Amino acid sequence: MVFSTILGVIAIISAIWVIYNVVVNNKRLSDGMKVLWIVCALFFSIITAIIYYLIGRNPKNDLFRKNRG
């Protein structure tokens, strides 16, 4: 019971961190990518936080960015 409570708290903190970071700190992401990160954070919070920390903060990995070139 204690383990599940700790895991739940970590999941909530992870989701809040990803959502806050996407909305406030990562202005260079497209709106579609922001929505995708937020939805993923709500459903898969801990996994999403790890993936976002490793690759999501880089605007070059934006799936919805229009290619100019």
KERO-532574 format. One record per atom (N, C-alpha, C, O): residue number from 1; residue in three letters; atom name; z, x, y. Coordinates in nm, 2 decimals. Each point is the difference from the previous one (the first is absolute). Last residue first. Example, Ala and Ser with C-alpha at 12.3 -4.5 7.8 and 13.67 -1.06 7.14 Angstrom:
2
+-----+------+------+--------+--------+--------+
! pos ! code ! site !      w !      u !      v !
+-----+------+------+--------+--------+--------+
!   2 !  SER !    N !   0.71 !   1.28 !  -0.22 !
!   2 !  SER !   CA !   0.00 !   0.09 !   0.11 !
!   2 !  SER !    C !   0.08 !  -0.08 !   0.11 !
!   2 !  SER !    O !   0.01 !   0.05 !   0.11 !
!   1 !  ALA !    N !  -0.02 !  -0.02 !  -0.68 !
!   1 !  ALA !   CA !   0.00 !  -0.09 !   0.12 !
!   1 !  ALA !    C !   0.00 !   0.09 !   0.12 !
!   1 !  ALA !    O !   0.07 !   0.10 !   0.00 !
+-----+------+------+--------+--------+--------+
! end
This chain:
69
+-----+------+------+--------+--------+--------+
! pos ! code ! site !      w !      u !      v !
+-----+------+------+--------+--------+--------+
!  69 !  GLY !    N !  -4.62 !   1.23 !   2.51 !
!  69 !  GLY !   CA !  -0.06 !   0.12 !  -0.02 !
!  69 !  GLY !    C !  -0.14 !  -0.01 !  -0.03 !
!  69 !  GLY !    O !  -0.07 !   0.10 !  -0.02 !
!  68 !  ARG !    N !   0.54 !  -0.38 !  -0.02 !
!  68 !  ARG !   CA !  -0.08 !   0.03 !   0.12 !
!  68 !  ARG !    C !  -0.06 !   0.14 !  -0.02 !
!  68 !  ARG !    O !   0.06 !   0.10 !  -0.01 !
!  67 !  ASN !    N !   0.20 !  -0.52 !  -0.29 !
!  67 !  ASN !   CA !  -0.06 !   0.14 !   0.00 !
!  67 !  ASN !    C !  -0.09 !   0.01 !   0.12 !
!  67 !  ASN !    O !  -0.09 !  -0.07 !   0.02 !
!  66 !  LYS !    N !   0.53 !  -0.25 !  -0.08 !
!  66 !  LYS !   CA !  -0.14 !   0.00 !   0.01 !
!  66 !  LYS !    C !  -0.05 !   0.14 !   0.01 !
!  66 !  LYS !    O !   0.05 !   0.08 !   0.08 !
!  65 !  ARG !    N !   0.40 !  -0.25 !  -0.33 !
!  65 !  ARG !   CA !  -0.05 !   0.06 !   0.12 !
!  65 !  ARG !    C !  -0.15 !   0.00 !  -0.01 !
!  65 !  ARG !    O !  -0.06 !   0.02 !  -0.10 !
!  64 !  PHE !    N !   0.38 !  -0.17 !  -0.24 !
!  64 !  PHE !   CA !  -0.06 !  -0.10 !   0.08 !
!  64 !  PHE !    C !  -0.06 !   0.06 !   0.13 !
!  64 !  PHE !    O !  -0.05 !  -0.08 !   0.09 !
!  63 !  LEU !    N !   0.31 !   0.32 !  -0.42 !
!  63 !  LEU !   CA !  -0.11 !  -0.06 !  -0.08 !
!  63 !  LEU !    C !  -0.08 !  -0.09 !   0.09 !
!  63 !  LEU !    O !  -0.12 !  -0.03 !  -0.03 !
!  62 !  ASP !    N !   0.42 !   0.48 !   0.13 !
!  62 !  ASP !   CA !  -0.01 !  -0.14 !   0.04 !
!  62 !  ASP !    C !  -0.12 !  -0.06 !  -0.07 !
!  62 !  ASP !    O !  -0.11 !   0.04 !   0.02 !
!  61 !  ASN !    N !   0.30 !   0.43 !  -0.01 !
!  61 !  ASN !   CA !   0.00 !  -0.08 !  -0.12 !
!  61 !  ASN !    C !  -0.01 !  -0.15 !   0.03 !
!  61 !  ASN !    O !   0.03 !  -0.08 !  -0.09 !
!  60 !  LYS !    N !   0.00 !   0.41 !   0.44 !
!  60 !  LYS !   CA !  -0.13 !   0.03 !  -0.07 !
!  60 !  LYS !    C !  -0.01 !  -0.08 !  -0.13 !
!  60 !  LYS !    O !  -0.11 !  -0.02 !  -0.06 !
!  59 !  PRO !    N !   0.51 !   0.03 !   0.34 !
!  59 !  PRO !   CA !  -0.11 !  -0.10 !   0.04 !
!  59 !  PRO !    C !  -0.13 !   0.02 !  -0.07 !
!  59 !  PRO !    O !  -0.08 !  -0.09 !   0.00 !
!  58 !  ASN !    N !   0.59 !   0.21 !  -0.17 !
!  58 !  ASN !   CA !  -0.12 !   0.07 !   0.05 !
!  58 !  ASN !    C !  -0.11 !  -0.10 !   0.03 !
!  58 !  ASN !    O !  -0.04 !  -0.07 !  -0.09 !
!  57 !  ARG !    N !   0.46 !  -0.04 !  -0.12 !
!  57 !  ARG !   CA !   0.02 !   0.03 !   0.14 !
!  57 !  ARG !    C !  -0.12 !   0.07 !   0.06 !
!  57 !  ARG !    O !   0.00 !   0.01 !   0.13 !
!  56 !  GLY !    N !   0.05 !  -0.13 !  -0.61 !
!  56 !  GLY !   CA !  -0.03 !  -0.11 !   0.09 !
!  56 !  GLY !    C !   0.01 !   0.03 !   0.15 !
!  56 !  GLY !    O !  -0.06 !  -0.07 !   0.08 !
!  55 !  ILE !    N !   0.15 !   0.35 !  -0.49 !
!  55 !  ILE !   CA !  -0.14 !   0.00 !   0.04 !
!  55 !  ILE !    C !  -0.02 !  -0.11 !   0.11 !
!  55 !  ILE !    O !  -0.11 !   0.01 !   0.07 !
!  54 !  LEU !    N !   0.56 !   0.13 !  -0.25 !
!  54 !  LEU !   CA !  -0.09 !   0.10 !  -0.04 !
!  54 !  LEU !    C !  -0.14 !  -0.01 !   0.06 !
!  54 !  LEU !    O !  -0.05 !   0.11 !   0.04 !
!  53 !  TYR !    N !   0.39 !  -0.44 !   0.05 !
!  53 !  TYR !   CA !   0.05 !   0.13 !   0.04 !
!  53 !  TYR !    C !  -0.10 !   0.11 !  -0.03 !
!  53 !  TYR !    O !  -0.02 !   0.10 !   0.08 !
!  52 !  TYR !    N !  -0.07 !  -0.53 !  -0.24 !
!  52 !  TYR !   CA !  -0.02 !   0.01 !   0.14 !
!  52 !  TYR !    C !   0.05 !   0.13 !   0.05 !
!  52 !  TYR !    O !  -0.07 !   0.06 !   0.09 !
!  51 !  ILE !    N !   0.15 !  -0.15 !  -0.54 !
!  51 !  ILE !   CA !  -0.14 !   0.02 !   0.03 !
!  51 !  ILE !    C !  -0.03 !   0.01 !   0.15 !
!  51 !  ILE !    O !  -0.08 !   0.09 !   0.04 !
!  50 !  ILE !    N !   0.52 !  -0.18 !  -0.17 !
!  50 !  ILE !   CA !  -0.04 !   0.13 !  -0.05 !
!  50 !  ILE !    C !  -0.14 !   0.03 !   0.03 !
!  50 !  ILE !    O !  -0.04 !   0.11 !   0.05 !
!  49 !  ALA !    N !   0.20 !  -0.54 !   0.05 !
!  49 !  ALA !   CA !   0.06 !   0.10 !   0.09 !
!  49 !  ALA !    C !  -0.04 !   0.14 !  -0.04 !
!  49 !  ALA !    O !  -0.03 !   0.09 !   0.08 !
!  48 !  THR !    N !  -0.10 !  -0.45 !  -0.36 !
!  48 !  THR !   CA !  -0.08 !   0.00 !   0.13 !
!  48 !  THR !    C !   0.06 !   0.11 !   0.09 !
!  48 !  THR !    O !  -0.08 !   0.07 !   0.07 !
!  47 !  ILE !    N !   0.32 !  -0.16 !  -0.46 !
!  47 !  ILE !   CA !  -0.13 !   0.07 !  -0.03 !
!  47 !  ILE !    C !  -0.08 !   0.02 !   0.12 !
!  47 !  ILE !    O !  -0.06 !   0.10 !   0.03 !
!  46 !  ILE !    N !   0.45 !  -0.35 !   0.02 !
!  46 !  ILE !   CA !   0.03 !   0.14 !  -0.03 !
!  46 !  ILE !    C !  -0.13 !   0.08 !  -0.03 !
!  46 !  ILE !    O !  -0.01 !   0.11 !   0.05 !
!  45 !  SER !    N !  -0.03 !  -0.59 !   0.04 !
!  45 !  SER !   CA !   0.06 !   0.07 !   0.11 !
!  45 !  SER !    C !   0.02 !   0.15 !  -0.03 !
!  45 !  SER !    O !  -0.04 !   0.08 !   0.08 !
!  44 !  PHE !    N !  -0.26 !  -0.50 !  -0.22 !
!  44 !  PHE !   CA !   0.03 !   0.12 !  -0.08 !
!  44 !  PHE !    C !   0.07 !   0.11 !   0.09 !
!  44 !  PHE !    O !  -0.06 !   0.10 !   0.02 !
!  43 !  PHE !    N !  -0.04 !  -0.55 !   0.16 !
!  43 !  PHE !   CA !   0.00 !  -0.02 !  -0.14 !
!  43 !  PHE !    C !   0.04 !   0.12 !  -0.09 !
!  43 !  PHE !    O !   0.06 !  -0.02 !  -0.10 !
!  42 !  LEU !    N !  -0.08 !   0.03 !   0.59 !
!  42 !  LEU !   CA !   0.08 !  -0.11 !  -0.04 !
!  42 !  LEU !    C !   0.01 !  -0.03 !  -0.15 !
!  42 !  LEU !    O !   0.10 !  -0.04 !  -0.05 !
!  41 !  ALA !    N !  -0.37 !   0.39 !   0.23 !
!  41 !  ALA !   CA !   0.14 !   0.03 !   0.02 !
!  41 !  ALA !    C !   0.09 !  -0.12 !  -0.04 !
!  41 !  ALA !    O !   0.11 !   0.02 !  -0.05 !
!  40 !  CYS !    N !  -0.58 !  -0.07 !   0.05 !
!  40 !  CYS !   CA !   0.04 !   0.08 !  -0.11 !
!  40 !  CYS !    C !   0.15 !   0.04 !   0.01 !
!  40 !  CYS !    O !   0.07 !   0.00 !  -0.10 !
!  39 !  VAL !    N !  -0.26 !  -0.24 !   0.46 !
!  39 !  VAL !   CA !   0.01 !  -0.08 !  -0.12 !
!  39 !  VAL !    C !   0.04 !   0.08 !  -0.12 !
!  39 !  VAL !    O !   0.08 !  -0.05 !  -0.08 !
!  38 !  ILE !    N !  -0.14 !   0.29 !   0.47 !
!  38 !  ILE !   CA !   0.11 !  -0.09 !   0.02 !
!  38 !  ILE !    C !   0.01 !  -0.09 !  -0.13 !
!  38 !  ILE !    O !   0.11 !  -0.02 !  -0.05 !
!  37 !  TRP !    N !  -0.48 !   0.31 !   0.09 !
!  37 !  TRP !   CA !   0.13 !   0.08 !  -0.02 !
!  37 !  TRP !    C !   0.12 !  -0.10 !   0.00 !
!  37 !  TRP !    O !   0.09 !   0.02 !  -0.08 !
!  36 !  LEU !    N !  -0.51 !  -0.21 !   0.18 !
!  36 !  LEU !   CA !   0.00 !   0.05 !  -0.14 !
!  36 !  LEU !    C !   0.13 !   0.07 !  -0.03 !
!  36 !  LEU !    O !   0.07 !  -0.03 !  -0.10 !
!  35 !  VAL !    N !  -0.16 !  -0.09 !   0.55 !
!  35 !  VAL !   CA !   0.03 !  -0.12 !  -0.08 !
!  35 !  VAL !    C !   0.02 !   0.04 !  -0.15 !
!  35 !  VAL !    O !   0.09 !  -0.05 !  -0.06 !
!  34 !  LYS !    N !  -0.24 !   0.39 !   0.35 !
!  34 !  LYS !   CA !   0.14 !  -0.03 !   0.03 !
!  34 !  LYS !    C !   0.04 !  -0.12 !  -0.08 !
!  34 !  LYS !    O !   0.11 !   0.00 !  -0.06 !
!  33 !  MET !    N !  -0.56 !   0.12 !   0.04 !
!  33 !  MET !   CA !   0.09 !   0.09 !  -0.08 !
!  33 !  MET !    C !   0.14 !  -0.02 !   0.03 !
!  33 !  MET !    O !   0.08 !   0.01 !  -0.10 !
!  32 !  GLY !    N !  -0.38 !  -0.27 !   0.35 !
!  32 !  GLY !   CA !  -0.01 !  -0.03 !  -0.15 !
!  32 !  GLY !    C !   0.08 !   0.09 !  -0.08 !
!  32 !  GLY !    O !   0.06 !  -0.05 !  -0.10 !
!  31 !  ASP !    N !  -0.10 !   0.14 !   0.56 !
!  31 !  ASP !   CA !   0.08 !  -0.12 !  -0.02 !
!  31 !  ASP !    C !   0.00 !  -0.04 !  -0.15 !
!  31 !  ASP !    O !   0.10 !  -0.04 !  -0.06 !
!  30 !  SER !    N !  -0.18 !   0.56 !   0.18 !
!  30 !  SER !   CA !  -0.07 !  -0.13 !   0.03 !
!  30 !  SER !    C !   0.10 !  -0.12 !  -0.03 !
!  30 !  SER !    O !   0.09 !   0.02 !  -0.08 !
!  29 !  LEU !    N !   0.10 !   0.47 !   0.22 !
!  29 !  LEU !   CA !  -0.05 !  -0.07 !  -0.11 !
!  29 !  LEU !    C !  -0.07 !  -0.13 !   0.04 !
!  29 !  LEU !    O !   0.04 !  -0.06 !   0.11 !
!  28 !  ARG !    N !   0.19 !   0.37 !   0.18 !
!  28 !  ARG !   CA !  -0.14 !   0.04 !  -0.02 !
!  28 !  ARG !    C !  -0.05 !  -0.08 !  -0.12 !
!  28 !  ARG !    O !  -0.13 !   0.01 !  -0.02 !
!  27 !  LYS !    N !   0.59 !  -0.02 !   0.18 !
!  27 !  LYS !   CA !  -0.09 !  -0.07 !   0.09 !
!  27 !  LYS !    C !  -0.14 !   0.02 !  -0.04 !
!  27 !  LYS !    O !  -0.09 !  -0.09 !   0.04 !
!  26 !  ASN !    N !   0.59 !   0.17 !  -0.24 !
!  26 !  ASN !   CA !  -0.14 !   0.03 !  -0.05 !
!  26 !  ASN !    C !  -0.10 !  -0.09 !   0.07 !
!  26 !  ASN !    O !  -0.06 !  -0.09 !  -0.05 !
!  25 !  ASN !    N !   0.54 !   0.06 !   0.12 !
!  25 !  ASN !   CA !  -0.03 !   0.14 !   0.02 !
!  25 !  ASN !    C !  -0.15 !   0.03 !  -0.04 !
!  25 !  ASN !    O !  -0.05 !   0.10 !   0.06 !
!  24 !  VAL !    N !   0.25 !  -0.56 !  -0.07 !
!  24 !  VAL !   CA !   0.04 !   0.07 !   0.13 !
!  24 !  VAL !    C !  -0.06 !   0.14 !   0.01 !
!  24 !  VAL !    O !  -0.05 !   0.03 !   0.11 !
!  23 !  VAL !    N !  -0.05 !  -0.33 !  -0.49 !
!  23 !  VAL !   CA !  -0.01 !  -0.08 !   0.12 !
!  23 !  VAL !    C !   0.03 !   0.09 !   0.13 !
!  23 !  VAL !    O !  -0.08 !  -0.02 !   0.09 !
!  22 !  VAL !    N !   0.12 !   0.21 !  -0.53 !
!  22 !  VAL !   CA !  -0.13 !  -0.05 !   0.02 !
!  22 !  VAL !    C !  -0.02 !  -0.06 !   0.13 !
!  22 !  VAL !    O !  -0.10 !   0.02 !   0.07 !
!  21 !  ASN !    N !   0.53 !   0.11 !  -0.20 !
!  21 !  ASN !   CA !  -0.08 !   0.12 !   0.03 !
!  21 !  ASN !    C !  -0.15 !  -0.04 !   0.02 !
!  21 !  ASN !    O !  -0.06 !   0.05 !   0.09 !
!  20 !  TYR !    N !   0.38 !  -0.38 !  -0.21 !
!  20 !  TYR !   CA !   0.03 !   0.05 !   0.13 !
!  20 !  TYR !    C !  -0.10 !   0.12 !   0.04 !
!  20 !  TYR !    O !  -0.05 !   0.00 !   0.11 !
!  19 !  ILE !    N !   0.03 !  -0.18 !  -0.55 !
!  19 !  ILE !   CA !  -0.05 !  -0.10 !   0.10 !
!  19 !  ILE !    C !   0.02 !   0.05 !   0.14 !
!  19 !  ILE !    O !  -0.09 !  -0.01 !   0.09 !
!  18 !  VAL !    N !   0.26 !   0.27 !  -0.44 !
!  18 !  VAL !   CA !  -0.15 !   0.00 !   0.00 !
!  18 !  VAL !    C !  -0.05 !  -0.09 !   0.11 !
!  18 !  VAL !    O !  -0.09 !   0.03 !   0.07 !
!  17 !  TRP !    N !   0.56 !  -0.02 !  -0.14 !
!  17 !  TRP !   CA !  -0.05 !   0.13 !   0.05 !
!  17 !  TRP !    C !  -0.15 !   0.00 !   0.01 !
!  17 !  TRP !    O !  -0.06 !   0.04 !   0.11 !
!  16 !  ILE !    N !   0.27 !  -0.41 !  -0.31 !
!  16 !  ILE !   CA !   0.02 !   0.00 !   0.14 !
!  16 !  ILE !    C !  -0.05 !   0.13 !   0.07 !
!  16 !  ILE !    O !  -0.06 !  -0.01 !   0.10 !
!  15 !  ALA !    N !   0.05 !  -0.02 !  -0.57 !
!  15 !  ALA !   CA !  -0.09 !  -0.10 !   0.06 !
!  15 !  ALA !    C !   0.01 !   0.00 !   0.15 !
!  15 !  ALA !    O !  -0.10 !   0.00 !   0.07 !
!  14 !  SER !    N !   0.41 !   0.26 !  -0.31 !
!  14 !  SER !   CA !  -0.14 !   0.06 !  -0.01 !
!  14 !  SER !    C !  -0.10 !  -0.09 !   0.06 !
!  14 !  SER !    O !  -0.09 !   0.05 !   0.08 !
!  13 !  ILE !    N !   0.54 !  -0.20 !  -0.11 !
!  13 !  ILE !   CA !  -0.02 !   0.11 !   0.10 !
!  13 !  ILE !    C !  -0.14 !   0.06 !   0.00 !
!  13 !  ILE !    O !  -0.05 !   0.03 !   0.10 !
!  12 !  ILE !    N !   0.15 !  -0.35 !  -0.43 !
!  12 !  ILE !   CA !   0.00 !  -0.06 !   0.13 !
!  12 !  ILE !    C !  -0.02 !   0.10 !   0.11 !
!  12 !  ILE !    O !  -0.08 !  -0.02 !   0.09 !
!  11 !  ALA !    N !   0.14 !   0.17 !  -0.53 !
!  11 !  ALA !   CA !  -0.13 !  -0.07 !   0.01 !
!  11 !  ALA !    C !  -0.01 !  -0.06 !   0.14 !
!  11 !  ALA !    O !  -0.11 !   0.01 !   0.06 !
!  10 !  ILE !    N !   0.52 !   0.19 !  -0.18 !
!  10 !  ILE !   CA !  -0.11 !   0.11 !   0.02 !
!  10 !  ILE !    C !  -0.13 !  -0.07 !   0.02 !
!  10 !  ILE !    O !  -0.08 !   0.05 !   0.09 !
!   9 !  VAL !    N !   0.43 !  -0.33 !  -0.20 !
!   9 !  VAL !   CA !   0.02 !   0.05 !   0.13 !
!   9 !  VAL !    C !  -0.11 !   0.10 !   0.03 !
!   9 !  VAL !    O !  -0.05 !   0.01 !   0.11 !
!   8 !  GLY !    N !   0.06 !  -0.17 !  -0.54 !
!   8 !  GLY !   CA !  -0.05 !  -0.11 !   0.09 !
!   8 !  GLY !    C !   0.02 !   0.05 !   0.14 !
!   8 !  GLY !    O !  -0.09 !  -0.03 !   0.09 !
!   7 !  LEU !    N !   0.25 !   0.31 !  -0.43 !
!   7 !  LEU !   CA !  -0.14 !   0.00 !   0.00 !
!   7 !  LEU !    C !  -0.06 !  -0.11 !   0.10 !
!   7 !  LEU !    O !  -0.10 !   0.03 !   0.06 !
!   6 !  ILE !    N !   0.56 !  -0.01 !  -0.13 !
!   6 !  ILE !   CA !  -0.04 !   0.12 !   0.07 !
!   6 !  ILE !    C !  -0.15 !   0.00 !   0.01 !
!   6 !  ILE !    O !  -0.06 !   0.04 !   0.10 !
!   5 !  THR !    N !   0.25 !  -0.38 !  -0.35 !
!   5 !  THR !   CA !   0.03 !  -0.02 !   0.14 !
!   5 !  THR !    C !  -0.05 !   0.12 !   0.08 !
!   5 !  THR !    O !  -0.06 !  -0.02 !   0.11 !
!   4 !  SER !    N !   0.02 !   0.04 !  -0.57 !
!   4 !  SER !   CA !  -0.10 !  -0.10 !   0.05 !
!   4 !  SER !    C !   0.03 !  -0.02 !   0.15 !
!   4 !  SER !    O !  -0.09 !  -0.02 !   0.08 !
!   3 !  PHE !    N !   0.40 !   0.29 !  -0.31 !
!   3 !  PHE !   CA !  -0.13 !   0.07 !   0.01 !
!   3 !  PHE !    C !  -0.11 !  -0.10 !   0.06 !
!   3 !  PHE !    O !  -0.07 !   0.05 !   0.08 !
!   2 !  VAL !    N !   0.50 !  -0.22 !  -0.17 !
!   2 !  VAL !   CA !   0.01 !   0.09 !   0.11 !
!   2 !  VAL !    C !  -0.14 !   0.07 !   0.02 !
!   2 !  VAL !    O !  -0.04 !   0.02 !   0.11 !
!   1 !  MET !    N !   0.10 !  -0.29 !  -0.49 !
!   1 !  MET !   CA !   0.00 !  -0.08 !   0.12 !
!   1 !  MET !    C !   0.00 !   0.09 !   0.13 !
!   1 !  MET !    O !  -0.07 !  -0.04 !   0.09 !
+-----+------+------+--------+--------+--------+
! end
